[in-house]
């Protein structure tokens, strides 16, 4: 039985490709809502006092949400096959180690970190190639110990080259372990704790949410009293390059994502057992329109700081959405469960929006966590309608295939496309795109499209990176 939900792959693909797009558009010349709200153009100087939300601020939470939603499909599948909790927990820790190594390795091989010359570009391509034996399940038949040996050997080669190429004599181990990709490091931290939490609470959402509520209290207490045990707990780490307690805040997106994954998995299995349950197309169109409208309304109003209007529009859309899916089975039942969970998170986010001086990505506020989590629920509903209900497989293939191979998509530009363009002498011509806002956006579209093509190629031939 194939339990894969294409809408979840598409959500992950949407998150990773918009992440690439946001990093490849030209800085300084586009409108402020095309960048992170707290680093506005033209200078892009970080302002921690500036509240607001843009589509760029929603990208990372969408990926975290998708990571949580994948837990019932990946970890849950192994649990149903009889894997012990101990083996699953050890696997979660090993996955965290591999993600942390990935974060450190790619950051050291990015051309802009090593000078940007021809030597740097060749090293970047070498790193991209080396990542395949590290993270790809090799297609040929071989014993498990041999696969592990090849993976460890590739990691050893990467670590050796990383040490030798830039720091031959004055290498400071502690300093350069801190040189890592912050996004991947956060994913590594949150992945371990979210997976462990899911393993030991797979049969009880109540326990899972209760633990999240306790974490909520600890974080608030730590912020309120810097001398409390809670503050000590939220600052205690054996190695700050490996584990940062503050990153646990992102569990408030990942854990609701795991609940969304459970809902999605239960629906997938139910529909495979009884596929004859029909859902009216009118309801599908209506809930898709409402879900995407909620996302757009919050992006516009929270960026423009139209808070009262945002609350009124959200109330109207949430009531309309519930009225649309309050009855019915099949897909309607799926959308109802997802919509109710998303509505709760949206209302929590709006309630917490004034808290901590408005919604902010950095330092991350609870209004940001809850609101973007609710918007991720709505995005998943929209993609469920498009991918799973209407089965628009060809038009969404670029999202689905990118979502099935996100690690390749994440580094394709920096470790492959940029170095190749540099070796061909084309990087110097990218300045042409900095002459107007439309061209600045076009640069992002073109580079992201190249990343999509690279990712789709490797996904199609089943060269997929996994941790």
C-alpha positions, 0 to 999 in steps of 0.5 A: 500500500502506497501511503504517500501524500503528494500534498505533503511533498508539494508543501515541502517543495514549496517551502524549499523552492521559495527558500531558494527564491528568497535567497537569489532575488537581487537585494536592495531594489525590490519592494520591502515585502519581497524580503524579510520584514526585519531587513528592509531595503535598500540597506537590509540592516537588521532591525529587531524592533520592526514587527511584520510578516512577509512571504519570505518570513513564512518559508522556514516555518512551512518547511518545519511544519512539513518536517513534522507532518512527515513523522507519522509517515516515516517514523510511524511506518517503522513503528508499525513494522515493529521497530523498537523505541530504542532503535528509533531514538538512536536513529533520531540522534544519528539523523541529528548528527548527520544534519549537523555535519551537513550544516557545517560541511556545506557552509565551509564549501560555499564559494563566498566562504572560500574566496570565490575564485576558480579553486573555490568553485571547483571545491564547491562542485567537489562537495556537491558530488561528495554529498551523494555517497554521504546521504544517498541510498546507493542503488546497488545491492550490498550489506548494510555495514558496507553502506554505512562504511561508504557513508562514513568514509565520504564524511571522513573525506569531507571533514579532511578536505574541510580542515586542510583547504582553509585552515592549515596551521591555525585551525581553531576547532571550536571556532570553525565548528560554529561556522555552520548553516544556521537553517540546517542546524536549527532543523537538526536540533528540532528534528531530534527533539520532535522525533523523540517526542513523537516516538514516545507519544505516538498514541497520545496527542494529548500527552504531546501537546501537554509537553509542549504546554510545559515547554511554553511555561518554561520559556516564559519563565526563562524570559521573565527571570534570568536567574531562575532554573528555567533560564538556566535550563534554556541556556544550558548546552554541552556544545553551542555549535551542536545544541542551542536550547532556544531552537526548541521554540520551533517545536511549536510549529513542528509538533502541530505539523506532526498532528497534521501528518497523523490526520493526513495519514489516517485519511490516506489509509481510509481512502485506500480502504474505501475510495468510493466516498465522494466530495463535491467539487464545489466544496473543494474549490471553496475551501481552497479559495478560503485557505489561500485567502487566509494566507494572503490576508495575513501576509498583507495585513500583518506586514502593513500593520492593519491589525484590526482589519486583519482580525475582522477578515480572519474571523469572517474567513474562518467562519466561512471555511468551517461552514464549508467543511462542517459536514461530509466525509472523505476529503471533506472530513480531512479538510475539516480536521486540518481546518479546525487545527489551523484555525486554532493556531491562527487564533492563538497567533492573532491573540499573541500578536501584540505580545513581545511587541508584535510578530517577529521572525527574529527574535522569534515571537510566539505570535510568529510561531502560532500564526505561521503554523496556522498558515501552514495548515491552510497551505496544506489544505490548498495543496491537498485540494490541488494535488490529492483531490483534483490530482493536478500531478503534472502541473505540481510535479516540480513542487512534489519532486523538489519536496522529495529531494529537498537537500539537493534543492537547498544546495543546488545553487550555491554548490553547483549552479553558481560555481558552474556559472562562475567557471563559465564566466557568466557570474559577472553578467548577473549585475544586469539583473540589478538594474530594475525590480522586475529584472531583480525578481527575474534573476531569482526565478531563473536561478530557482528554475535551474535548481528545480531542474537539477533537483528533478533530474536527480529525483527522477533517477532516484538519487535522493539524499536522506538523513 
